[in-house]
Amino acid sequence: MDNNLVLYRKYRPQTFSEIIGQEHVVQTLSNSIKSGSISHAYLFSGPRGSGKTTIARVFAKAINCTDKDKSFEPCNKCDSCLEVMQSKSIDLVEIDAASHTGVDDIRTLIEGIKFSPVKSKYKVFIIDECHQLSKSAANALLKTLEEPPAHAVFILATTEAHKMIPTIVSRCQRFDFKRLQN
């Protein structure tokens, strides 16, 4: 591993069993992996630092892990898991909507959705701070959420779900994260 990693990345949980404080989210996601019923869109909402992006990355690893042995946990050893852990997976796209708020940013994303995953079963799109998308960008995303390709999984993360357009929220499986306790 890189010695210059930011602390929160260096010590970020890599499996569901390492996640503390969001058991209700982990249990539901684990069950969906075990049953093979992966939704096309998820909305993770909750306070800053509650694990939304971490769980999104673990979930992305788990649904694309090639060596799970019928477990819901990612193995962290197969090529797919290692690529996600090293931020080198081309089938995992992370966008910070706080700095990519425009419709052109979303259109570029949508263009990439048309293509099947290169190595993985799913192409996973994590859109962080999605409440900051412009109205036109949100509407462009909505069209894709209404008719997503079978290989695409969207994980929208936000600290302010009330700022999202209701039609996007209605097309997502919503998870409300709790503030972590000391």
JOZIMO-V14585 format. One line per field, one symbol per residue. ss: DSSP state (H for helix, E for strand, - for the rest). burial: # if it has 9 or more other C-alpha atoms within 8 Angstrom, else .. Layout:
ss->???
burial->???
This chain:
ss->------HHHH-----HHH----HHHHHHHHHHHHH-----EEEEE------HHHHHHHHHHHHH--------------HHHHHHH------EEEEE------HHHHHHHHHHH---------EEEEEE-HHH--HHHHHHHHHHHH-----EEEEEEE--HHH--HHHHH--EEEE------
burial->............#.##..#..#..##..######.....########..################..#...####..#.######...#.###.####.####.###..#..#...#..#.##########.##..##.###.##.....##########...#...##.#####.##....
